[in-house]
Amino acid sequence: FELGPVGNDAPLVDLNGGPAGNDFTTTFTEGEPPRLIVNDFGLNVIDNETGNVDGVAVTITNLQDPGEEFLSAAPSGNVVVAYDSQAGVLSLTGLDTAARYATILRTVRYHNTSQDPGTLQRQIAFVTTDERDSLLHGTSTAFVNVNPINTPPLVDLNGAAGGNGATAAFTEDAGPAAVVSAAAVVADIDSP
């Protein structure tokens, strides 16, 4: 009497592809292009049972700037990629091989368009499901440090008119002259 494998082991994404553990850490600096948040050479998707994956949800679990934080990936094969910017969830859906999912996941990037991004380290969970049981899943985490850049305040002396300078005419003995427009603006996008 022999027993075969019992149960279902969830697929797992190894984000760092070699060093101990499955997680990955990187840094995003305000104003830079989208940042890769996985090891693009070493990432591996492991499913020891079927070799197929049914989906991966990549979620910013502590979203700080809804509508301004983005995750992206390049679709391939049967896998459809969609992002919900209000929830911070990148969904990869469609039955395909673990190897195909690995190829797609090697392109996952984080971007933040906020001019004053929150500085809390983002925790981005990669949760996988396979074709045998969508209730079981494996989770790995990418940690993204966010570095804001101090943008200098803007002083616009003429308001809505073109440019940001102003000219004034002063006539001797004519009294005070305004040297800036009444519509002048001082703005600091880092501290609205």
C-alpha positions in Angstrom: 0.0 0.0 0.0 1.4 3.4 -1.1 0.3 6.9 -0.5 0.9 9.6 -3.1 1.1 13.3 -2.5 -1.8 14.6 -0.4 -3.1 18.2 -0.4 -2.0 21.2 -2.4 1.1 23.3 -1.9 0.6 26.9 -2.9 2.9 28.3 -5.6 5.4 30.8 -4.3 7.2 33.8 -5.8 10.9 34.1 -4.9 11.4 37.8 -5.5 15.2 37.9 -4.8 16.1 34.7 -6.7 19.0 33.5 -4.7 19.9 35.1 -1.4 18.1 33.6 1.7 14.4 34.3 1.9 11.9 35.3 -0.8 11.6 39.0 -0.2 13.2 42.0 -2.0 14.0 45.5 -0.9 14.6 48.6 -3.1 14.4 52.4 -3.0 12.2 54.8 -5.0 13.1 58.5 -5.2 10.5 61.1 -5.9 10.6 62.2 -9.6 12.4 59.2 -10.9 10.9 56.8 -13.5 9.1 53.6 -12.3 11.4 51.4 -10.1 11.8 47.7 -10.6 10.8 46.0 -7.3 12.0 42.5 -7.9 15.3 40.9 -8.9 14.7 40.9 -12.7 17.3 38.1 -13.3 16.7 35.9 -10.3 13.0 36.0 -9.6 11.4 32.6 -9.8 7.9 31.2 -9.5 7.8 27.8 -7.8 4.8 25.4 -8.2 5.9 21.9 -7.4 2.6 20.3 -8.4 1.2 21.4 -11.7 3.8 23.9 -13.0 0.9 26.3 -13.7 -0.3 29.4 -12.0 -3.8 30.8 -12.1 -3.1 34.3 -10.9 -1.0 36.7 -8.9 -2.2 39.7 -6.9 0.5 42.3 -6.2 -0.8 44.7 -3.5 0.5 47.8 -1.9 -0.7 46.7 1.6 0.0 50.1 3.2 -1.0 52.5 0.3 -0.1 56.1 1.3 -0.9 58.1 -1.8 -4.1 56.6 -3.4 -4.4 57.5 -7.1 -0.7 58.5 -7.2 1.0 55.2 -6.5 1.2 52.7 -9.4 2.3 49.2 -10.0 2.8 47.9 -13.6 3.9 44.8 -15.4 4.3 43.8 -19.0 1.6 41.3 -20.0 2.5 38.1 -21.9 0.8 34.9 -23.1 -2.6 34.1 -21.5 -2.0 36.5 -18.6 -4.0 39.7 -18.4 -2.6 42.6 -16.3 -4.8 45.2 -14.7 -4.2 47.9 -12.0 -6.6 49.5 -9.5 -4.9 52.8 -8.4 -7.4 53.5 -5.6 -6.8 50.0 -4.0 -3.2 49.7 -5.0 -3.7 46.2 -6.5 -2.0 44.9 -9.7 -3.9 41.8 -10.8 -2.4 39.2 -13.1 -5.0 36.6 -14.2 -5.2 33.7 -16.6 -3.9 30.1 -16.4 -0.3 29.9 -17.7 2.9 28.3 -16.8 4.9 29.3 -13.7 7.8 30.2 -16.2 5.5 32.6 -18.0 4.4 34.2 -14.8 8.0 34.5 -13.7 8.8 36.4 -17.0 5.9 38.8 -16.3 6.7 39.3 -12.6 10.3 40.2 -13.5 8.9 43.4 -15.0 6.9 44.6 -11.9 7.6 48.3 -11.2 6.5 50.8 -8.6 5.9 54.5 -9.3 4.6 57.4 -7.3 3.6 60.6 -9.0 2.9 62.6 -5.8 4.9 65.8 -5.4 4.9 65.1 -1.6 4.9 61.3 -1.3 4.5 59.6 2.1 7.8 58.4 3.5 6.5 55.2 5.1 8.2 52.1 3.6 5.8 50.4 1.2 5.1 46.7 1.7 4.0 45.1 -1.5 2.6 41.6 -1.2 2.8 39.1 -4.1 0.1 36.5 -3.5 -0.1 33.5 -5.9 -2.8 31.0 -6.6 -2.6 27.8 -8.8 -5.1 25.9 -10.9 -5.8 23.3 -8.2 -7.0 25.5 -5.4 -7.6 29.2 -5.5 -8.0 29.3 -1.8 -4.4 28.4 -1.1 -1.7 30.9 -1.8 1.9 31.7 -1.2 3.0 35.2 -0.3 6.3 37.1 -0.7 6.9 40.8 0.0 8.8 43.6 -1.8 9.8 46.5 0.5 10.1 49.9 -1.2 11.7 52.8 0.7 10.4 56.1 -0.6 12.6 59.1 -0.6 10.9 62.5 -1.1 12.7 65.4 -2.8 12.3 68.9 -1.3 10.9 71.0 -4.2 11.7 74.7 -3.7 8.7 77.0 -3.2 7.5 79.0 -6.2 7.0 82.8 -6.0 5.0 84.1 -9.0 4.9 87.9 -8.8 2.5 88.4 -11.7 -0.1 85.7 -11.0 -1.9 84.3 -14.1 0.1 86.4 -16.6 2.9 84.6 -18.5 6.2 84.0 -16.6 6.7 84.7 -12.9 8.3 88.1 -12.8 6.7 91.5 -12.5 7.6 95.1 -13.6 6.5 98.3 -12.0 6.8 102.0 -12.9 7.5 104.5 -10.2 7.1 108.2 -10.7 8.8 110.6 -8.3 6.4 112.4 -6.0 3.5 110.2 -7.3 3.2 108.1 -4.2 3.7 104.4 -3.7 3.8 102.0 -6.6 2.8 98.3 -6.5 5.8 96.2 -7.4 3.9 92.9 -7.6 0.5 92.0 -9.0 -2.5 91.7 -6.6 -2.7 88.1 -8.0 0.8 87.2 -6.9 1.1 83.6 -5.8 3.5 81.8 -3.3 3.2 78.0 -3.5 5.0 75.1 -2.0 3.9 71.8 -3.5 5.6 69.9 -0.6 3.6 71.7 2.0 0.3 72.8 0.4 
